[in-house]
Amino acid sequence: MSAAARLSHGGGASDDAPPFSSNRLLAALRAEALAELSPYLMLVDLPQDAVLLDAGEDVEHTYLPCDTTLCSLLVVTADGQEIEAANVGREGAIGGVVSAGFKPAYGRTVVRTAGRAFTVPVQRLEEIKARVPAVADLFSRYADVLIAQMMQTVACNAVHPIEQRVCRWLLAAHDRAGDAPIRLTQETLAQMLGVQRTTISAVARTLQDAGVVHIGRGRIEILDRPALEKRACECHDAIEGHFKKVLPKVDID
């Protein structure tokens, strides 16, 4: 991947560059704080299935997904399974959120829905945090809600039936993707949730037969959001509620 454009304070070097508001963390910053950060932001294209970080690698860049870009934070087991611990879209950031210096990534970050993201070197971000309290506070608060999402995911995977877990994941993806189809195979979803593909296929048929979703080849469309919410466990609402308390100026959807 290569940076597509170096961005200026005004919002970009090219006409088709998304505004900084396409990432909700950046949108929450006051103009003077954003002005400190924006000269170092680069715009990059993130193709589907691209690996942004892998376990053990030094985290050199922070990514801030734009619009419908969606990424998965994965724990990779010894036998190669990839279990999702959290997902991040336009409401958040990936890499170097709280750490500085050589801090190896614990897991793998993979792009689920292709799109674009702003990226900034972690070293630059740390320098800005040190002199701009508003930026430091924003990223600290985001780290809190990211940890909360991971904690809730652990609880959800331990106690809730697979249909509720699938619905919870689809709600989170729909928050970030909007009306765009969720680009994901049933096999990938099964691996992320730690179950067999046949189990996901059965759940998918149930949801499709009920008119909640439409399943295509490598894509899922949400047809009835209220019905999906009724079938999900409380975990999605719990995560969203905490997010709104800790980051009231940042929209998750």
Contacts in CASP RR format, 6 or more apart in sequence:
PFRMAT RR
TARGET T0000
AUTHOR 0000-0000-0000
METHOD contacts of the structure
MODEL  1
MSAAARLSHGGGASDDAPPFSSNRLLAALRAEALAELSPYLMLVDLPQDA
VLLDAGEDVEHTYLPCDTTLCSLLVVTADGQEIEAANVGREGAIGGVVSA
GFKPAYGRTVVRTAGRAFTVPVQRLEEIKARVPAVADLFSRYADVLIAQM
MQTVACNAVHPIEQRVCRWLLAAHDRAGDAPIRLTQETLAQMLGVQRTTI
SAVARTLQDAGVVHIGRGRIEILDRPALEKRACECHDAIEGHFKKVLPKV
DID
1 44 0 8 1.000
1 45 0 8 1.000
1 46 0 8 1.000
1 47 0 8 1.000
1 50 0 8 1.000
2 44 0 8 1.000
3 42 0 8 1.000
3 43 0 8 1.000
3 44 0 8 1.000
3 119 0 8 1.000
4 14 0 8 1.000
4 17 0 8 1.000
4 42 0 8 1.000
4 43 0 8 1.000
4 44 0 8 1.000
4 45 0 8 1.000
4 116 0 8 1.000
5 12 0 8 1.000
5 13 0 8 1.000
5 14 0 8 1.000
5 17 0 8 1.000
5 42 0 8 1.000
5 43 0 8 1.000
6 13 0 8 1.000
6 42 0 8 1.000
7 13 0 8 1.000
7 17 0 8 1.000
7 20 0 8 1.000
7 38 0 8 1.000
7 39 0 8 1.000
7 41 0 8 1.000
7 42 0 8 1.000
7 43 0 8 1.000
7 118 0 8 1.000
8 38 0 8 1.000
8 39 0 8 1.000
9 35 0 8 1.000
9 38 0 8 1.000
9 39 0 8 1.000
10 38 0 8 1.000
11 17 0 8 1.000
11 19 0 8 1.000
11 20 0 8 1.000
11 38 0 8 1.000
12 43 0 8 1.000
17 43 0 8 1.000
18 43 0 8 1.000
18 66 0 8 1.000
18 67 0 8 1.000
18 116 0 8 1.000
20 26 0 8 1.000
20 27 0 8 1.000
20 34 0 8 1.000
20 38 0 8 1.000
20 41 0 8 1.000
20 118 0 8 1.000
21 27 0 8 1.000
22 66 0 8 1.000
22 67 0 8 1.000
22 90 0 8 1.000
23 64 0 8 1.000
23 65 0 8 1.000
23 66 0 8 1.000
23 90 0 8 1.000
23 92 0 8 1.000
23 93 0 8 1.000
23 117 0 8 1.000
23 118 0 8 1.000
24 90 0 8 1.000
24 91 0 8 1.000
24 92 0 8 1.000
24 250 0 8 1.000
24 251 0 8 1.000
24 252 0 8 1.000
25 64 0 8 1.000
25 91 0 8 1.000
25 92 0 8 1.000
25 93 0 8 1.000
25 138 0 8 1.000
25 139 0 8 1.000
25 142 0 8 1.000
25 250 0 8 1.000
26 34 0 8 1.000
26 37 0 8 1.000
26 41 0 8 1.000
26 64 0 8 1.000
26 118 0 8 1.000
27 250 0 8 1.000
28 138 0 8 1.000
28 247 0 8 1.000
28 249 0 8 1.000
28 250 0 8 1.000
29 37 0 8 1.000
29 134 0 8 1.000
29 135 0 8 1.000
29 138 0 8 1.000
30 134 0 8 1.000
33 132 0 8 1.000
33 134 0 8 1.000
33 135 0 8 1.000
36 128 0 8 1.000
36 131 0 8 1.000
36 132 0 8 1.000
36 135 0 8 1.000
37 120 0 8 1.000
37 125 0 8 1.000
37 128 0 8 1.000
37 132 0 8 1.000
37 135 0 8 1.000
40 120 0 8 1.000
40 121 0 8 1.000
40 124 0 8 1.000
40 125 0 8 1.000
40 128 0 8 1.000
41 64 0 8 1.000
41 118 0 8 1.000
41 119 0 8 1.000
41 120 0 8 1.000
42 118 0 8 1.000
42 119 0 8 1.000
42 120 0 8 1.000
43 116 0 8 1.000
43 117 0 8 1.000
43 118 0 8 1.000
43 119 0 8 1.000
44 63 0 8 1.000
44 116 0 8 1.000
44 117 0 8 1.000
44 118 0 8 1.000
44 119 0 8 1.000
45 114 0 8 1.000
45 115 0 8 1.000
45 116 0 8 1.000
46 52 0 8 1.000
46 63 0 8 1.000
46 65 0 8 1.000
46 69 0 8 1.000
46 71 0 8 1.000
46 111 0 8 1.000
46 114 0 8 1.000
46 115 0 8 1.000
46 116 0 8 1.000
46 117 0 8 1.000
47 111 0 8 1.000
47 114 0 8 1.000
47 115 0 8 1.000
48 111 0 8 1.000
48 112 0 8 1.000
48 113 0 8 1.000
48 114 0 8 1.000
48 183 0 8 1.000
49 110 0 8 1.000
49 111 0 8 1.000
50 110 0 8 1.000
50 111 0 8 1.000
51 108 0 8 1.000
51 109 0 8 1.000
51 110 0 8 1.000
51 111 0 8 1.000
52 63 0 8 1.000
52 71 0 8 1.000
52 94 0 8 1.000
52 109 0 8 1.000
52 110 0 8 1.000
52 111 0 8 1.000
53 59 0 8 1.000
53 94 0 8 1.000
53 95 0 8 1.000
53 105 0 8 1.000
53 107 0 8 1.000
53 108 0 8 1.000
53 109 0 8 1.000
54 105 0 8 1.000
54 107 0 8 1.000
54 108 0 8 1.000
54 109 0 8 1.000
55 76 0 8 1.000
55 104 0 8 1.000
55 105 0 8 1.000
55 106 0 8 1.000
55 107 0 8 1.000
55 108 0 8 1.000
56 104 0 8 1.000
56 105 0 8 1.000
56 106 0 8 1.000
56 107 0 8 1.000
57 104 0 8 1.000
57 105 0 8 1.000
58 102 0 8 1.000
58 103 0 8 1.000
58 104 0 8 1.000
58 105 0 8 1.000
59 95 0 8 1.000
59 96 0 8 1.000
59 99 0 8 1.000
59 103 0 8 1.000
59 104 0 8 1.000
59 105 0 8 1.000
59 122 0 8 1.000
60 121 0 8 1.000
60 122 0 8 1.000
61 95 0 8 1.000
61 119 0 8 1.000
61 120 0 8 1.000
61 121 0 8 1.000
61 122 0 8 1.000
62 93 0 8 1.000
62 94 0 8 1.000
62 95 0 8 1.000
62 96 0 8 1.000
62 97 0 8 1.000
62 119 0 8 1.000
62 120 0 8 1.000
62 121 0 8 1.000
62 122 0 8 1.000
62 125 0 8 1.000
63 71 0 8 1.000
63 93 0 8 1.000
63 94 0 8 1.000
63 95 0 8 1.000
63 117 0 8 1.000
63 118 0 8 1.000
63 119 0 8 1.000
64 92 0 8 1.000
64 93 0 8 1.000
64 94 0 8 1.000
64 117 0 8 1.000
64 118 0 8 1.000
64 119 0 8 1.000
64 120 0 8 1.000
65 71 0 8 1.000
65 88 0 8 1.000
65 89 0 8 1.000
65 90 0 8 1.000
65 92 0 8 1.000
65 94 0 8 1.000
65 115 0 8 1.000
65 116 0 8 1.000
65 117 0 8 1.000
66 90 0 8 1.000
66 115 0 8 1.000
66 116 0 8 1.000
66 117 0 8 1.000
66 118 0 8 1.000
67 90 0 8 1.000
67 115 0 8 1.000
67 116 0 8 1.000
68 90 0 8 1.000
68 113 0 8 1.000
68 115 0 8 1.000
68 176 0 8 1.000
68 177 0 8 1.000
68 178 0 8 1.000
68 180 0 8 1.000
69 89 0 8 1.000
69 90 0 8 1.000
69 111 0 8 1.000
69 113 0 8 1.000
69 114 0 8 1.000
69 115 0 8 1.000
69 116 0 8 1.000
69 117 0 8 1.000
69 176 0 8 1.000
70 87 0 8 1.000
70 88 0 8 1.000
70 89 0 8 1.000
70 111 0 8 1.000
70 112 0 8 1.000
70 113 0 8 1.000
70 173 0 8 1.000
70 176 0 8 1.000
70 177 0 8 1.000
70 182 0 8 1.000
71 87 0 8 1.000
71 88 0 8 1.000
71 89 0 8 1.000
71 94 0 8 1.000
71 109 0 8 1.000
71 110 0 8 1.000
71 111 0 8 1.000
71 112 0 8 1.000
72 82 0 8 1.000
72 84 0 8 1.000
72 86 0 8 1.000
72 87 0 8 1.000
72 109 0 8 1.000
72 110 0 8 1.000
72 112 0 8 1.000
72 192 0 8 1.000
73 84 0 8 1.000
73 85 0 8 1.000
73 86 0 8 1.000
73 87 0 8 1.000
73 88 0 8 1.000
73 94 0 8 1.000
73 107 0 8 1.000
73 108 0 8 1.000
73 109 0 8 1.000
73 150 0 8 1.000
74 82 0 8 1.000
74 83 0 8 1.000
74 84 0 8 1.000
74 85 0 8 1.000
74 107 0 8 1.000
74 108 0 8 1.000
74 109 0 8 1.000
74 110 0 8 1.000
74 192 0 8 1.000
75 82 0 8 1.000
75 83 0 8 1.000
75 85 0 8 1.000
75 106 0 8 1.000
75 107 0 8 1.000
75 108 0 8 1.000
76 82 0 8 1.000
76 83 0 8 1.000
76 107 0 8 1.000
76 108 0 8 1.000
77 83 0 8 1.000
81 191 0 8 1.000
81 194 0 8 1.000
82 108 0 8 1.000
82 110 0 8 1.000
82 191 0 8 1.000
82 192 0 8 1.000
83 191 0 8 1.000
83 192 0 8 1.000
83 193 0 8 1.000
83 194 0 8 1.000
84 153 0 8 1.000
84 169 0 8 1.000
84 192 0 8 1.000
84 193 0 8 1.000
85 150 0 8 1.000
85 153 0 8 1.000
85 154 0 8 1.000
86 146 0 8 1.000
86 149 0 8 1.000
86 150 0 8 1.000
86 153 0 8 1.000
87 112 0 8 1.000
87 169 0 8 1.000
87 172 0 8 1.000
87 173 0 8 1.000
87 176 0 8 1.000
88 94 0 8 1.000
88 146 0 8 1.000
89 176 0 8 1.000
90 176 0 8 1.000
91 175 0 8 1.000
91 176 0 8 1.000
91 243 0 8 1.000
91 250 0 8 1.000
91 251 0 8 1.000
91 252 0 8 1.000
91 253 0 8 1.000
92 142 0 8 1.000
92 146 0 8 1.000
92 250 0 8 1.000
93 139 0 8 1.000
93 142 0 8 1.000
94 109 0 8 1.000
95 105 0 8 1.000
95 109 0 8 1.000
95 122 0 8 1.000
96 103 0 8 1.000
96 122 0 8 1.000
96 125 0 8 1.000
97 139 0 8 1.000
97 142 0 8 1.000
97 143 0 8 1.000
97 146 0 8 1.000
98 139 0 8 1.000
98 140 0 8 1.000
98 143 0 8 1.000
99 122 0 8 1.000
100 122 0 8 1.000
100 123 0 8 1.000
100 126 0 8 1.000
101 122 0 8 1.000
101 123 0 8 1.000
101 126 0 8 1.000
112 173 0 8 1.000
112 182 0 8 1.000
112 183 0 8 1.000
112 184 0 8 1.000
113 173 0 8 1.000
113 176 0 8 1.000
113 177 0 8 1.000
113 180 0 8 1.000
113 182 0 8 1.000
113 183 0 8 1.000
114 183 0 8 1.000
125 135 0 8 1.000
125 139 0 8 1.000
128 135 0 8 1.000
129 135 0 8 1.000
129 136 0 8 1.000
129 139 0 8 1.000
130 136 0 8 1.000
138 247 0 8 1.000
141 246 0 8 1.000
141 247 0 8 1.000
142 247 0 8 1.000
142 250 0 8 1.000
144 246 0 8 1.000
145 239 0 8 1.000
145 242 0 8 1.000
145 243 0 8 1.000
145 246 0 8 1.000
145 247 0 8 1.000
148 239 0 8 1.000
148 242 0 8 1.000
148 243 0 8 1.000
148 246 0 8 1.000
149 239 0 8 1.000
152 235 0 8 1.000
152 238 0 8 1.000
152 239 0 8 1.000
153 235 0 8 1.000
155 235 0 8 1.000
156 164 0 8 1.000
156 165 0 8 1.000
156 168 0 8 1.000
156 233 0 8 1.000
156 235 0 8 1.000
157 165 0 8 1.000
157 193 0 8 1.000
157 194 0 8 1.000
160 168 0 8 1.000
160 233 0 8 1.000
160 235 0 8 1.000
162 193 0 8 1.000
162 195 0 8 1.000
162 199 0 8 1.000
162 200 0 8 1.000
162 203 0 8 1.000
163 203 0 8 1.000
163 206 0 8 1.000
163 207 0 8 1.000
163 231 0 8 1.000
164 231 0 8 1.000
164 232 0 8 1.000
164 233 0 8 1.000
165 193 0 8 1.000
165 233 0 8 1.000
166 189 0 8 1.000
166 193 0 8 1.000
166 200 0 8 1.000
166 203 0 8 1.000
166 204 0 8 1.000
166 207 0 8 1.000
167 207 0 8 1.000
167 228 0 8 1.000
167 229 0 8 1.000
167 231 0 8 1.000
167 232 0 8 1.000
167 233 0 8 1.000
167 236 0 8 1.000
168 232 0 8 1.000
168 233 0 8 1.000
168 235 0 8 1.000
168 236 0 8 1.000
169 189 0 8 1.000
169 192 0 8 1.000
169 193 0 8 1.000
170 182 0 8 1.000
170 213 0 8 1.000
170 220 0 8 1.000
170 222 0 8 1.000
170 228 0 8 1.000
171 225 0 8 1.000
171 228 0 8 1.000
171 229 0 8 1.000
171 232 0 8 1.000
171 236 0 8 1.000
172 236 0 8 1.000
172 239 0 8 1.000
173 182 0 8 1.000
173 184 0 8 1.000
173 220 0 8 1.000
174 182 0 8 1.000
174 222 0 8 1.000
174 225 0 8 1.000
174 228 0 8 1.000
174 253 0 8 1.000
175 240 0 8 1.000
175 252 0 8 1.000
175 253 0 8 1.000
176 253 0 8 1.000
178 253 0 8 1.000
181 219 0 8 1.000
181 220 0 8 1.000
181 221 0 8 1.000
182 219 0 8 1.000
182 220 0 8 1.000
182 221 0 8 1.000
182 222 0 8 1.000
183 218 0 8 1.000
183 219 0 8 1.000
184 218 0 8 1.000
184 219 0 8 1.000
184 220 0 8 1.000
185 218 0 8 1.000
186 197 0 8 1.000
186 200 0 8 1.000
186 201 0 8 1.000
186 204 0 8 1.000
186 215 0 8 1.000
186 218 0 8 1.000
187 197 0 8 1.000
187 200 0 8 1.000
189 200 0 8 1.000
190 196 0 8 1.000
190 197 0 8 1.000
190 199 0 8 1.000
190 200 0 8 1.000
193 200 0 8 1.000
204 213 0 8 1.000
204 215 0 8 1.000
204 220 0 8 1.000
207 213 0 8 1.000
207 215 0 8 1.000
207 228 0 8 1.000
207 231 0 8 1.000
208 214 0 8 1.000
208 215 0 8 1.000
210 227 0 8 1.000
211 223 0 8 1.000
211 224 0 8 1.000
211 227 0 8 1.000
212 222 0 8 1.000
212 223 0 8 1.000
212 224 0 8 1.000
212 227 0 8 1.000
212 228 0 8 1.000
212 231 0 8 1.000
213 220 0 8 1.000
213 221 0 8 1.000
213 222 0 8 1.000
213 223 0 8 1.000
213 224 0 8 1.000
213 228 0 8 1.000
214 220 0 8 1.000
214 221 0 8 1.000
214 223 0 8 1.000
222 228 0 8 1.000
229 236 0 8 1.000
240 252 0 8 1.000
243 250 0 8 1.000
243 252 0 8 1.000
244 252 0 8 1.000
END
